[in-house]
């Protein structure tokens, strides 16, 4: 990976991290668990919710994060580089 590509990668990660912190506590928890645990079934057990609720909430939270990222001026700059 070239230095420029690495810097761009780092900037994208920083943007995602910053927007992640703007999500509510529950969304942060669901996203973290989704990446840390191997299956959505494990997430449901950890949260004590049904499979359908966990999948829907995860989808909504990822959607919120995506919207937050895309709504920044930084995203426009980073996606074109």
mmCIF file of the N, C-alpha and C atoms, coordinates in Angstrom:
data_MODEL
# 
_entry.id   MODEL 
# 
loop_
_atom_site.group_PDB 
_atom_site.id 
_atom_site.type_symbol 
_atom_site.label_atom_id 
_atom_site.label_alt_id 
_atom_site.label_comp_id 
_atom_site.label_asym_id 
_atom_site.label_entity_id 
_atom_site.label_seq_id 
_atom_site.pdbx_PDB_ins_code 
_atom_site.Cartn_x 
_atom_site.Cartn_y 
_atom_site.Cartn_z 
_atom_site.occupancy 
_atom_site.B_iso_or_equiv 
_atom_site.pdbx_formal_charge 
_atom_site.auth_seq_id 
_atom_site.auth_comp_id 
_atom_site.auth_asym_id 
_atom_site.auth_atom_id 
_atom_site.pdbx_PDB_model_num 
ATOM 1   N N  . UNK A 1 1  ? 0.855   -1.182  0.000  1.00 0.00 ? 1  UNK A N  1 
ATOM 2   C CA . UNK A 1 1  ? 0.000   0.000   0.000  1.00 0.00 ? 1  UNK A CA 1 
ATOM 3   C C  . UNK A 1 1  ? 0.895   1.238   0.000  1.00 0.00 ? 1  UNK A C  1 
ATOM 4   N N  . UNK A 1 2  ? 0.617   2.151   -0.912 1.00 0.00 ? 2  UNK A N  1 
ATOM 5   C CA . UNK A 1 2  ? 1.406   3.375   -0.962 1.00 0.00 ? 2  UNK A CA 1 
ATOM 6   C C  . UNK A 1 2  ? 1.073   4.259   0.231  1.00 0.00 ? 2  UNK A C  1 
ATOM 7   N N  . UNK A 1 3  ? 1.953   5.199   0.477  1.00 0.00 ? 3  UNK A N  1 
ATOM 8   C CA . UNK A 1 3  ? 1.744   6.099   1.620  1.00 0.00 ? 3  UNK A CA 1 
ATOM 9   C C  . UNK A 1 3  ? 0.459   6.906   1.457  1.00 0.00 ? 3  UNK A C  1 
ATOM 10  N N  . UNK A 1 4  ? 0.185   7.355   0.247  1.00 0.00 ? 4  UNK A N  1 
ATOM 11  C CA . UNK A 1 4  ? -1.033  8.134   0.000  1.00 0.00 ? 4  UNK A CA 1 
ATOM 12  C C  . UNK A 1 4  ? -2.284  7.296   0.257  1.00 0.00 ? 4  UNK A C  1 
ATOM 13  N N  . UNK A 1 5  ? -2.292  6.057   -0.218 1.00 0.00 ? 5  UNK A N  1 
ATOM 14  C CA . UNK A 1 5  ? -3.435  5.173   0.009  1.00 0.00 ? 5  UNK A CA 1 
ATOM 15  C C  . UNK A 1 5  ? -3.602  4.884   1.489  1.00 0.00 ? 5  UNK A C  1 
ATOM 16  N N  . UNK A 1 6  ? -2.492  4.716   2.193  1.00 0.00 ? 6  UNK A N  1 
ATOM 17  C CA . UNK A 1 6  ? -2.553  4.458   3.628  1.00 0.00 ? 6  UNK A CA 1 
ATOM 18  C C  . UNK A 1 6  ? -3.141  5.661   4.363  1.00 0.00 ? 6  UNK A C  1 
ATOM 19  N N  . UNK A 1 7  ? -2.711  6.866   3.984  1.00 0.00 ? 7  UNK A N  1 
ATOM 20  C CA . UNK A 1 7  ? -3.237  8.077   4.625  1.00 0.00 ? 7  UNK A CA 1 
ATOM 21  C C  . UNK A 1 7  ? -4.734  8.220   4.365  1.00 0.00 ? 7  UNK A C  1 
ATOM 22  N N  . UNK A 1 8  ? -5.156  7.925   3.150  1.00 0.00 ? 8  UNK A N  1 
ATOM 23  C CA . UNK A 1 8  ? -6.572  7.984   2.804  1.00 0.00 ? 8  UNK A CA 1 
ATOM 24  C C  . UNK A 1 8  ? -7.368  6.969   3.618  1.00 0.00 ? 8  UNK A C  1 
ATOM 25  N N  . UNK A 1 9  ? -6.827  5.773   3.734  1.00 0.00 ? 9  UNK A N  1 
ATOM 26  C CA . UNK A 1 9  ? -7.448  4.708   4.541  1.00 0.00 ? 9  UNK A CA 1 
ATOM 27  C C  . UNK A 1 9  ? -7.596  5.166   5.991  1.00 0.00 ? 9  UNK A C  1 
ATOM 28  N N  . UNK A 1 10 ? -6.556  5.760   6.534  1.00 0.00 ? 10 UNK A N  1 
ATOM 29  C CA . UNK A 1 10 ? -6.590  6.241   7.921  1.00 0.00 ? 10 UNK A CA 1 
ATOM 30  C C  . UNK A 1 10 ? -7.633  7.352   8.101  1.00 0.00 ? 10 UNK A C  1 
ATOM 31  N N  . UNK A 1 11 ? -7.726  8.248   7.140  1.00 0.00 ? 11 UNK A N  1 
ATOM 32  C CA . UNK A 1 11 ? -8.698  9.334   7.221  1.00 0.00 ? 11 UNK A CA 1 
ATOM 33  C C  . UNK A 1 11 ? -10.131 8.789   7.173  1.00 0.00 ? 11 UNK A C  1 
ATOM 34  N N  . UNK A 1 12 ? -10.354 7.791   6.353  1.00 0.00 ? 12 UNK A N  1 
ATOM 35  C CA . UNK A 1 12 ? -11.685 7.175   6.277  1.00 0.00 ? 12 UNK A CA 1 
ATOM 36  C C  . UNK A 1 12 ? -12.037 6.509   7.607  1.00 0.00 ? 12 UNK A C  1 
ATOM 37  N N  . UNK A 1 13 ? -11.077 5.805   8.192  1.00 0.00 ? 13 UNK A N  1 
ATOM 38  C CA . UNK A 1 13 ? -11.317 5.157   9.487  1.00 0.00 ? 13 UNK A CA 1 
ATOM 39  C C  . UNK A 1 13 ? -11.602 6.179   10.579 1.00 0.00 ? 13 UNK A C  1 
ATOM 40  N N  . UNK A 1 14 ? -10.868 7.279   10.575 1.00 0.00 ? 14 UNK A N  1 
ATOM 41  C CA . UNK A 1 14 ? -11.092 8.325   11.567 1.00 0.00 ? 14 UNK A CA 1 
ATOM 42  C C  . UNK A 1 14 ? -12.491 8.922   11.433 1.00 0.00 ? 14 UNK A C  1 
ATOM 43  N N  . UNK A 1 15 ? -12.934 9.113   10.193 1.00 0.00 ? 15 UNK A N  1 
ATOM 44  C CA . UNK A 1 15 ? -14.275 9.643   9.952  1.00 0.00 ? 15 UNK A CA 1 
ATOM 45  C C  . UNK A 1 15 ? -15.334 8.680   10.471 1.00 0.00 ? 15 UNK A C  1 
ATOM 46  N N  . UNK A 1 16 ? -15.184 7.410   10.160 1.00 0.00 ? 16 UNK A N  1 
ATOM 47  C CA . UNK A 1 16 ? -16.147 6.409   10.633 1.00 0.00 ? 16 UNK A CA 1 
ATOM 48  C C  . UNK A 1 16 ? -16.154 6.352   12.153 1.00 0.00 ? 16 UNK A C  1 
ATOM 49  N N  . UNK A 1 17 ? -14.978 6.379   12.776 1.00 0.00 ? 17 UNK A N  1 
ATOM 50  C CA . UNK A 1 17 ? -14.897 6.356   14.235 1.00 0.00 ? 17 UNK A CA 1 
ATOM 51  C C  . UNK A 1 17 ? -15.597 7.569   14.848 1.00 0.00 ? 17 UNK A C  1 
ATOM 52  N N  . UNK A 1 18 ? -15.383 8.737   14.266 1.00 0.00 ? 18 UNK A N  1 
ATOM 53  C CA . UNK A 1 18 ? -15.999 9.961   14.795 1.00 0.00 ? 18 UNK A CA 1 
ATOM 54  C C  . UNK A 1 18 ? -17.524 9.900   14.673 1.00 0.00 ? 18 UNK A C  1 
ATOM 55  N N  . UNK A 1 19 ? -18.014 9.412   13.554 1.00 0.00 ? 19 UNK A N  1 
ATOM 56  C CA . UNK A 1 19 ? -19.460 9.326   13.357 1.00 0.00 ? 19 UNK A CA 1 
ATOM 57  C C  . UNK A 1 19 ? -20.067 8.220   14.224 1.00 0.00 ? 19 UNK A C  1 
ATOM 58  N N  . UNK A 1 20 ? -19.322 7.156   14.444 1.00 0.00 ? 20 UNK A N  1 
ATOM 59  C CA . UNK A 1 20 ? -19.770 6.076   15.323 1.00 0.00 ? 20 UNK A CA 1 
ATOM 60  C C  . UNK A 1 20 ? -20.071 6.619   16.720 1.00 0.00 ? 20 UNK A C  1 
ATOM 61  N N  . UNK A 1 21 ? -19.232 7.533   17.186 1.00 0.00 ? 21 UNK A N  1 
ATOM 62  C CA . UNK A 1 21 ? -19.422 8.110   18.521 1.00 0.00 ? 21 UNK A CA 1 
ATOM 63  C C  . UNK A 1 21 ? -20.652 9.001   18.600 1.00 0.00 ? 21 UNK A C  1 
ATOM 64  N N  . UNK A 1 22 ? -21.193 9.394   17.464 1.00 0.00 ? 22 UNK A N  1 
ATOM 65  C CA . UNK A 1 22 ? -22.410 10.203  17.453 1.00 0.00 ? 22 UNK A CA 1 
ATOM 66  C C  . UNK A 1 22 ? -23.677 9.353   17.526 1.00 0.00 ? 22 UNK A C  1 
ATOM 67  N N  . UNK A 1 23 ? -23.526 8.052   17.334 1.00 0.00 ? 23 UNK A N  1 
ATOM 68  C CA . UNK A 1 23 ? -24.674 7.155   17.470 1.00 0.00 ? 23 UNK A CA 1 
ATOM 69  C C  . UNK A 1 23 ? -25.058 7.030   18.934 1.00 0.00 ? 23 UNK A C  1 
ATOM 70  N N  . UNK A 1 24 ? -26.264 6.619   19.182 1.00 0.00 ? 24 UNK A N  1 
ATOM 71  C CA . UNK A 1 24 ? -26.705 6.358   20.548 1.00 0.00 ? 24 UNK A CA 1 
ATOM 72  C C  . UNK A 1 24 ? -25.985 5.148   21.135 1.00 0.00 ? 24 UNK A C  1 
ATOM 73  N N  . UNK A 1 25 ? -26.045 5.025   22.426 1.00 0.00 ? 25 UNK A N  1 
ATOM 74  C CA . UNK A 1 25 ? -25.358 3.943   23.139 1.00 0.00 ? 25 UNK A CA 1 
ATOM 75  C C  . UNK A 1 25 ? -25.803 2.568   22.655 1.00 0.00 ? 25 UNK A C  1 
ATOM 76  N N  . UNK A 1 26 ? -27.103 2.387   22.442 1.00 0.00 ? 26 UNK A N  1 
ATOM 77  C CA . UNK A 1 26 ? -27.622 1.078   22.005 1.00 0.00 ? 26 UNK A CA 1 
ATOM 78  C C  . UNK A 1 26 ? -27.107 0.710   20.616 1.00 0.00 ? 26 UNK A C  1 
ATOM 79  N N  . UNK A 1 27 ? -27.098 1.681   19.710 1.00 0.00 ? 27 UNK A N  1 
ATOM 80  C CA . UNK A 1 27 ? -26.589 1.399   18.363 1.00 0.00 ? 27 UNK A CA 1 
ATOM 81  C C  . UNK A 1 27 ? -25.100 1.053   18.422 1.00 0.00 ? 27 UNK A C  1 
ATOM 82  N N  . UNK A 1 28 ? -24.363 1.785   19.214 1.00 0.00 ? 28 UNK A N  1 
ATOM 83  C CA . UNK A 1 28 ? -22.935 1.474   19.353 1.00 0.00 ? 28 UNK A CA 1 
ATOM 84  C C  . UNK A 1 28 ? -22.748 0.049   19.859 1.00 0.00 ? 28 UNK A C  1 
ATOM 85  N N  . UNK A 1 29 ? -23.553 -0.328  20.850 1.00 0.00 ? 29 UNK A N  1 
ATOM 86  C CA . UNK A 1 29 ? -23.449 -1.663  21.438 1.00 0.00 ? 29 UNK A CA 1 
ATOM 87  C C  . UNK A 1 29 ? -23.773 -2.748  20.408 1.00 0.00 ? 29 UNK A C  1 
ATOM 88  N N  . UNK A 1 30 ? -24.840 -2.556  19.664 1.00 0.00 ? 30 UNK A N  1 
ATOM 89  C CA . UNK A 1 30 ? -25.245 -3.559  18.677 1.00 0.00 ? 30 UNK A CA 1 
ATOM 90  C C  . UNK A 1 30 ? -24.188 -3.716  17.589 1.00 0.00 ? 30 UNK A C  1 
ATOM 91  N N  . UNK A 1 31 ? -23.660 -2.610  17.106 1.00 0.00 ? 31 UNK A N  1 
ATOM 92  C CA . UNK A 1 31 ? -22.641 -2.694  16.065 1.00 0.00 ? 31 UNK A CA 1 
ATOM 93  C C  . UNK A 1 31 ? -21.379 -3.366  16.597 1.00 0.00 ? 31 UNK A C  1 
ATOM 94  N N  . UNK A 1 32 ? -20.952 -2.974  17.784 1.00 0.00 ? 32 UNK A N  1 
ATOM 95  C CA . UNK A 1 32 ? -19.754 -3.597  18.376 1.00 0.00 ? 32 UNK A CA 1 
ATOM 96  C C  . UNK A 1 32 ? -19.950 -5.100  18.551 1.00 0.00 ? 32 UNK A C  1 
ATOM 97  N N  . UNK A 1 33 ? -21.100 -5.496  19.089 1.00 0.00 ? 33 UNK A N  1 
ATOM 98  C CA . UNK A 1 33 ? -21.366 -6.919  19.299 1.00 0.00 ? 33 UNK A CA 1 
ATOM 99  C C  . UNK A 1 33 ? -21.433 -7.674  17.974 1.00 0.00 ? 33 UNK A C  1 
ATOM 100 N N  . UNK A 1 34 ? -22.006 -7.043  16.966 1.00 0.00 ? 34 UNK A N  1 
ATOM 101 C CA . UNK A 1 34 ? -22.124 -7.689  15.658 1.00 0.00 ? 34 UNK A CA 1 
ATOM 102 C C  . UNK A 1 34 ? -20.767 -8.012  15.063 1.00 0.00 ? 34 UNK A C  1 
ATOM 103 N N  . UNK A 1 35 ? -19.801 -7.157  15.310 1.00 0.00 ? 35 UNK A N  1 
ATOM 104 C CA . UNK A 1 35 ? -18.459 -7.408  14.788 1.00 0.00 ? 35 UNK A CA 1 
ATOM 105 C C  . UNK A 1 35 ? -17.644 -8.310  15.708 1.00 0.00 ? 35 UNK A C  1 
ATOM 106 N N  . UNK A 1 36 ? -17.914 -8.254  17.002 1.00 0.00 ? 36 UNK A N  1 
ATOM 107 C CA . UNK A 1 36 ? -17.134 -9.045  17.958 1.00 0.00 ? 36 UNK A CA 1 
ATOM 108 C C  . UNK A 1 36 ? -17.591 -10.493 18.028 1.00 0.00 ? 36 UNK A C  1 
ATOM 109 N N  . UNK A 1 37 ? -18.897 -10.719 17.888 1.00 0.00 ? 37 UNK A N  1 
ATOM 110 C CA . UNK A 1 37 ? -19.432 -12.070 17.994 1.00 0.00 ? 37 UNK A CA 1 
ATOM 111 C C  . UNK A 1 37 ? -19.568 -12.680 16.603 1.00 0.00 ? 37 UNK A C  1 
ATOM 112 N N  . UNK A 1 38 ? -19.549 -13.975 16.551 1.00 0.00 ? 38 UNK A N  1 
ATOM 113 C CA . UNK A 1 38 ? -19.533 -14.652 15.257 1.00 0.00 ? 38 UNK A CA 1 
ATOM 114 C C  . UNK A 1 38 ? -20.876 -14.668 14.536 1.00 0.00 ? 38 UNK A C  1 
ATOM 115 N N  . UNK A 1 39 ? -21.979 -14.696 15.258 1.00 0.00 ? 39 UNK A N  1 
ATOM 116 C CA . UNK A 1 39 ? -23.282 -14.784 14.606 1.00 0.00 ? 39 UNK A CA 1 
ATOM 117 C C  . UNK A 1 39 ? -24.275 -13.814 15.240 1.00 0.00 ? 39 UNK A C  1 
ATOM 118 N N  . UNK A 1 40 ? -25.310 -13.501 14.496 1.00 0.00 ? 40 UNK A N  1 
ATOM 119 C CA . UNK A 1 40 ? -26.374 -12.651 15.020 1.00 0.00 ? 40 UNK A CA 1 
ATOM 120 C C  . UNK A 1 40 ? -27.111 -13.375 16.148 1.00 0.00 ? 40 UNK A C  1 
ATOM 121 N N  . UNK A 1 41 ? -27.106 -14.702 16.111 1.00 0.00 ? 41 UNK A N  1 
ATOM 122 C CA . UNK A 1 41 ? -27.727 -15.476 17.193 1.00 0.00 ? 41 UNK A CA 1 
ATOM 123 C C  . UNK A 1 41 ? -27.010 -15.219 18.516 1.00 0.00 ? 41 UNK A C  1 
ATOM 124 N N  . UNK A 1 42 ? -25.698 -15.073 18.463 1.00 0.00 ? 42 UNK A N  1 
ATOM 125 C CA . UNK A 1 42 ? -24.944 -14.766 19.682 1.00 0.00 ? 42 UNK A CA 1 
ATOM 126 C C  . UNK A 1 42 ? -25.267 -13.362 20.186 1.00 0.00 ? 42 UNK A C  1 
ATOM 127 N N  . UNK A 1 43 ? -25.505 -12.452 19.253 1.00 0.00 ? 43 UNK A N  1 
ATOM 128 C CA . UNK A 1 43 ? -25.881 -11.084 19.620 1.00 0.00 ? 43 UNK A CA 1 
ATOM 129 C C  . UNK A 1 43 ? -27.233 -11.102 20.321 1.00 0.00 ? 43 UNK A C  1 
ATOM 130 N N  . UNK A 1 44 ? -28.174 -11.891 19.791 1.00 0.00 ? 44 UNK A N  1 
ATOM 131 C CA . UNK A 1 44 ? -29.503 -11.955 20.404 1.00 0.00 ? 44 UNK A CA 1 
ATOM 132 C C  . UNK A 1 44 ? -29.427 -12.479 21.833 1.00 0.00 ? 44 UNK A C  1 
ATOM 133 N N  . UNK A 1 45 ? -28.587 -13.473 22.036 1.00 0.00 ? 45 UNK A N  1 
ATOM 134 C CA . UNK A 1 45 ? -28.426 -14.021 23.388 1.00 0.00 ? 45 UNK A CA 1 
ATOM 135 C C  . UNK A 1 45 ? -27.829 -12.973 24.317 1.00 0.00 ? 45 UNK A C  1 
ATOM 136 N N  . UNK A 1 46 ? -26.828 -12.261 23.861 1.00 0.00 ? 46 UNK A N  1 
ATOM 137 C CA . UNK A 1 46 ? -26.156 -11.255 24.681 1.00 0.00 ? 46 UNK A CA 1 
ATOM 138 C C  . UNK A 1 46 ? -27.102 -10.109 25.046 1.00 0.00 ? 46 UNK A C  1 
ATOM 139 N N  . UNK A 1 47 ? -27.945 -9.708  24.083 1.00 0.00 ? 47 UNK A N  1 
ATOM 140 C CA . UNK A 1 47 ? -28.852 -8.587  24.319 1.00 0.00 ? 47 UNK A CA 1 
ATOM 141 C C  . UNK A 1 47 ? -30.198 -8.994  24.902 1.00 0.00 ? 47 UNK A C  1 
ATOM 142 N N  . UNK A 1 48 ? -30.518 -10.276 24.804 1.00 0.00 ? 48 UNK A N  1 
ATOM 143 C CA . UNK A 1 48 ? -31.794 -10.749 25.317 1.00 0.00 ? 48 UNK A CA 1 
ATOM 144 C C  . UNK A 1 48 ? -32.974 -10.317 24.465 1.00 0.00 ? 48 UNK A C  1 
ATOM 145 N N  . UNK A 1 49 ? -32.769 -10.267 23.145 1.00 0.00 ? 49 UNK A N  1 
ATOM 146 C CA . UNK A 1 49 ? -33.844 -9.902  22.225 1.00 0.00 ? 49 UNK A CA 1 
ATOM 147 C C  . UNK A 1 49 ? -34.027 -11.020 21.203 1.00 0.00 ? 49 UNK A C  1 
ATOM 148 N N  . UNK A 1 50 ? -35.092 -10.913 20.422 1.00 0.00 ? 50 UNK A N  1 
ATOM 149 C CA . UNK A 1 50 ? -35.331 -11.935 19.407 1.00 0.00 ? 50 UNK A CA 1 
ATOM 150 C C  . UNK A 1 50 ? -34.401 -11.705 18.215 1.00 0.00 ? 50 UNK A C  1 
ATOM 151 N N  . UNK A 1 51 ? -34.286 -12.735 17.402 1.00 0.00 ? 51 UNK A N  1 
ATOM 152 C CA . UNK A 1 51 ? -33.451 -12.685 16.206 1.00 0.00 ? 51 UNK A CA 1 
ATOM 153 C C  . UNK A 1 51 ? -33.896 -11.558 15.280 1.00 0.00 ? 51 UNK A C  1 
ATOM 154 N N  . UNK A 1 52 ? -35.194 -11.461 15.059 1.00 0.00 ? 52 UNK A N  1 
ATOM 155 C CA . UNK A 1 52 ? -35.729 -10.423 14.179 1.00 0.00 ? 52 UNK A CA 1 
ATOM 156 C C  . UNK A 1 52 ? -35.441 -9.022  14.677 1.00 0.00 ? 52 UNK A C  1 
ATOM 157 N N  . UNK A 1 53 ? -35.585 -8.814  15.966 1.00 0.00 ? 53 UNK A N  1 
ATOM 158 C CA . UNK A 1 53 ? -35.321 -7.500  16.565 1.00 0.00 ? 53 UNK A CA 1 
ATOM 159 C C  . UNK A 1 53 ? -33.840 -7.144  16.402 1.00 0.00 ? 53 UNK A C  1 
ATOM 160 N N  . UNK A 1 54 ? -32.966 -8.103  16.665 1.00 0.00 ? 54 UNK A N  1 
ATOM 161 C CA . UNK A 1 54 ? -31.524 -7.852  16.559 1.00 0.00 ? 54 UNK A CA 1 
ATOM 162 C C  . UNK A 1 54 ? -31.130 -7.506  15.125 1.00 0.00 ? 54 UNK A C  1 
ATOM 163 N N  . UNK A 1 55 ? -31.645 -8.257  14.160 1.00 0.00 ? 55 UNK A N  1 
ATOM 164 C CA . UNK A 1 55 ? -31.316 -7.991  12.747 1.00 0.00 ? 55 UNK A CA 1 
ATOM 165 C C  . UNK A 1 55 ? -31.828 -6.628  12.316 1.00 0.00 ? 55 UNK A C  1 
ATOM 166 N N  . UNK A 1 56 ? -33.059 -6.305  12.701 1.00 0.00 ? 56 UNK A N  1 
ATOM 167 C CA . UNK A 1 56 ? -33.647 -5.025  12.311 1.00 0.00 ? 56 UNK A CA 1 
ATOM 168 C C  . UNK A 1 56 ? -32.880 -3.863  12.936 1.00 0.00 ? 56 UNK A C  1 
ATOM 169 N N  . UNK A 1 57 ? -32.577 -3.990  14.217 1.00 0.00 ? 57 UNK A N  1 
ATOM 170 C CA . UNK A 1 57 ? -31.876 -2.920  14.915 1.00 0.00 ? 57 UNK A CA 1 
ATOM 171 C C  . UNK A 1 57 ? -30.462 -2.740  14.351 1.00 0.00 ? 57 UNK A C  1 
ATOM 172 N N  . UNK A 1 58 ? -29.786 -3.851  14.055 1.00 0.00 ? 58 UNK A N  1 
ATOM 173 C CA . UNK A 1 58 ? -28.443 -3.764  13.474 1.00 0.00 ? 58 UNK A CA 1 
ATOM 174 C C  . UNK A 1 58 ? -28.512 -3.040  12.133 1.00 0.00 ? 58 UNK A C  1 
ATOM 175 N N  . UNK A 1 59 ? -29.478 -3.393  11.316 1.00 0.00 ? 59 UNK A N  1 
ATOM 176 C CA . UNK A 1 59 ? -29.642 -2.765  10.010 1.00 0.00 ? 59 UNK A CA 1 
ATOM 177 C C  . UNK A 1 59 ? -29.917 -1.267  10.151 1.00 0.00 ? 59 UNK A C  1 
ATOM 178 N N  . UNK A 1 60 ? -30.778 -0.903  11.082 1.00 0.00 ? 60 UNK A N  1 
ATOM 179 C CA . UNK A 1 60 ? -31.093 0.510   11.313 1.00 0.00 ? 60 UNK A CA 1 
ATOM 180 C C  . UNK A 1 60 ? -29.858 1.281   11.778 1.00 0.00 ? 60 UNK A C  1 
ATOM 181 N N  . UNK A 1 61 ? -29.102 0.680   12.673 1.00 0.00 ? 61 UNK A N  1 
ATOM 182 C CA . UNK A 1 61 ? -27.915 1.342   13.226 1.00 0.00 ? 61 UNK A CA 1 
ATOM 183 C C  . UNK A 1 61 ? -26.829 1.515   12.166 1.00 0.00 ? 61 UNK A C  1 
ATOM 184 N N  . UNK A 1 62 ? -26.614 0.499   11.350 1.00 0.00 ? 62 UNK A N  1 
ATOM 185 C CA . UNK A 1 62 ? -25.647 0.610   10.258 1.00 0.00 ? 62 UNK A CA 1 
ATOM 186 C C  . UNK A 1 62 ? -26.117 1.688   9.280  1.00 0.00 ? 62 UNK A C  1 
ATOM 187 N N  . UNK A 1 63 ? -27.420 1.748   9.043  1.00 0.00 ? 63 UNK A N  1 
ATOM 188 C CA . UNK A 1 63 ? -27.982 2.790   8.178  1.00 0.00 ? 63 UNK A CA 1 
ATOM 189 C C  . UNK A 1 63 ? -27.745 4.185   8.735  1.00 0.00 ? 63 UNK A C  1 
ATOM 190 N N  . UNK A 1 64 ? -27.923 4.346   10.037 1.00 0.00 ? 64 UNK A N  1 
ATOM 191 C CA . UNK A 1 64 ? -27.682 5.637   10.678 1.00 0.00 ? 64 UNK A CA 1 
ATOM 192 C C  . UNK A 1 64 ? -26.215 6.032   10.552 1.00 0.00 ? 64 UNK A C  1 
ATOM 193 N N  . UNK A 1 65 ? -25.327 5.082   10.786 1.00 0.00 ? 65 UNK A N  1 
ATOM 194 C CA . UNK A 1 65 ? -23.896 5.346   10.694 1.00 0.00 ? 65 UNK A CA 1 
ATOM 195 C C  . UNK A 1 65 ? -23.525 5.732   9.263  1.00 0.00 ? 65 UNK A C  1 
ATOM 196 N N  . UNK A 1 66 ? -24.053 5.011   8.309  1.00 0.00 ? 66 UNK A N  1 
ATOM 197 C CA . UNK A 1 66 ? -23.780 5.306   6.900  1.00 0.00 ? 66 UNK A CA 1 
ATOM 198 C C  . UNK A 1 66 ? -24.246 6.714   6.544  1.00 0.00 ? 66 UNK A C  1 
ATOM 199 N N  . UNK A 1 67 ? -25.441 7.075   7.003  1.00 0.00 ? 67 UNK A N  1 
ATOM 200 C CA . UNK A 1 67 ? -25.973 8.420   6.729  1.00 0.00 ? 67 UNK A CA 1 
ATOM 201 C C  . UNK A 1 67 ? -25.107 9.494   7.371  1.00 0.00 ? 67 UNK A C  1 
ATOM 202 N N  . UNK A 1 68 ? -24.708 9.288   8.612  1.00 0.00 ? 68 UNK A N  1 
ATOM 203 C CA . UNK A 1 68 ? -23.846 10.262  9.282  1.00 0.00 ? 68 UNK A CA 1 
ATOM 204 C C  . UNK A 1 68 ? -22.548 10.469  8.499  1.00 0.00 ? 68 UNK A C  1 
ATOM 205 N N  . UNK A 1 69 ? -21.944 9.376   8.063  1.00 0.00 ? 69 UNK A N  1 
ATOM 206 C CA . UNK A 1 69 ? -20.685 9.458   7.315  1.00 0.00 ? 69 UNK A CA 1 
ATOM 207 C C  . UNK A 1 69 ? -20.904 10.177  5.987  1.00 0.00 ? 69 UNK A C  1 
ATOM 208 N N  . UNK A 1 70 ? -21.923 9.779   5.256  1.00 0.00 ? 70 UNK A N  1 
ATOM 209 C CA . UNK A 1 70 ? -22.168 10.358  3.926  1.00 0.00 ? 70 UNK A CA 1 
ATOM 210 C C  . UNK A 1 70 ? -22.569 11.828  3.972  1.00 0.00 ? 70 UNK A C  1 
ATOM 211 N N  . UNK A 1 71 ? -23.137 12.269  5.080  1.00 0.00 ? 71 UNK A N  1 
ATOM 212 C CA . UNK A 1 71 ? -23.580 13.656  5.203  1.00 0.00 ? 71 UNK A CA 1 
ATOM 213 C C  . UNK A 1 71 ? -22.452 14.630  5.551  1.00 0.00 ? 71 UNK A C  1 
ATOM 214 N N  . UNK A 1 72 ? -21.247 14.132  5.724  1.00 0.00 ? 72 UNK A N  1 
ATOM 215 C CA . UNK A 1 72 ? -20.129 15.018  6.058  1.00 0.00 ? 72 UNK A CA 1 
ATOM 216 C C  . UNK A 1 72 ? -19.453 15.516  4.787  1.00 0.00 ? 72 UNK A C  1 
ATOM 217 N N  . UNK A 1 73 ? -18.891 16.705  4.868  1.00 0.00 ? 73 UNK A N  1 
ATOM 218 C CA . UNK A 1 73 ? -18.115 17.239  3.739  1.00 0.00 ? 73 UNK A CA 1 
ATOM 219 C C  . UNK A 1 73 ? -16.849 16.416  3.548  1.00 0.00 ? 73 UNK A C  1 
ATOM 220 N N  . UNK A 1 74 ? -16.326 15.880  4.619  1.00 0.00 ? 74 UNK A N  1 
ATOM 221 C CA . UNK A 1 74 ? -15.121 15.057  4.549  1.00 0.00 ? 74 UNK A CA 1 
ATOM 222 C C  . UNK A 1 74 ? -15.357 13.828  3.681  1.00 0.00 ? 74 UNK A C  1 
ATOM 223 N N  . UNK A 1 75 ? -16.531 13.237  3.768  1.00 0.00 ? 75 UNK A N  1 
ATOM 224 C CA . UNK A 1 75 ? -16.840 12.047  2.961  1.00 0.00 ? 75 UNK A CA 1 
ATOM 225 C C  . UNK A 1 75 ? -16.725 12.378  1.472  1.00 0.00 ? 75 UNK A C  1 
ATOM 226 N N  . UNK A 1 76 ? -17.286 13.505  1.065  1.00 0.00 ? 76 UNK A N  1 
ATOM 227 C CA . UNK A 1 76 ? -17.210 13.896  -0.336 1.00 0.00 ? 76 UNK A CA 1 
ATOM 228 C C  . UNK A 1 76 ? -15.767 14.019  -0.795 1.00 0.00 ? 76 UNK A C  1 
ATOM 229 N N  . UNK A 1 77 ? -14.934 14.570  0.052  1.00 0.00 ? 77 UNK A N  1 
ATOM 230 C CA . UNK A 1 77 ? -13.517 14.722  -0.279 1.00 0.00 ? 77 UNK A CA 1 
ATOM 231 C C  . UNK A 1 77 ? -12.825 13.350  -0.356 1.00 0.00 ? 77 UNK A C  1 
ATOM 232 N N  . UNK A 1 78 ? -13.103 12.486  0.590  1.00 0.00 ? 78 UNK A N  1 
ATOM 233 C CA . UNK A 1 78 ? -12.422 11.194  0.656  1.00 0.00 ? 78 UNK A CA 1 
ATOM 234 C C  . UNK A 1 78 ? -12.871 10.225  -0.432 1.00 0.00 ? 78 UNK A C  1 
ATOM 235 N N  . UNK A 1 79 ? -14.131 10.278  -0.817 1.00 0.00 ? 79 UNK A N  1 
ATOM 236 C CA . UNK A 1 79 ? -14.612 9.325   -1.813 1.00 0.00 ? 79 UNK A CA 1 
ATOM 237 C C  . UNK A 1 79 ? -14.086 9.641   -3.205 1.00 0.00 ? 79 UNK A C  1 
ATOM 238 N N  . UNK A 1 80 ? -13.694 10.866  -3.420 1.00 0.00 ? 80 UNK A N  1 
ATOM 239 C CA . UNK A 1 80 ? -13.178 11.258  -4.742 1.00 0.00 ? 80 UNK A CA 1 
ATOM 240 C C  . UNK A 1 80 ? -11.677 11.079  -4.864 1.00 0.00 ? 80 UNK A C  1 
ATOM 241 N N  . UNK A 1 81 ? -11.029 10.760  -3.770 1.00 0.00 ? 81 UNK A N  1 
ATOM 242 C CA . UNK A 1 81 ? -9.571  10.576  -3.807 1.00 0.00 ? 81 UNK A CA 1 
ATOM 243 C C  . UNK A 1 81 ? -9.195  9.134   -3.996 1.00 0.00 ? 81 UNK A C  1 
# 
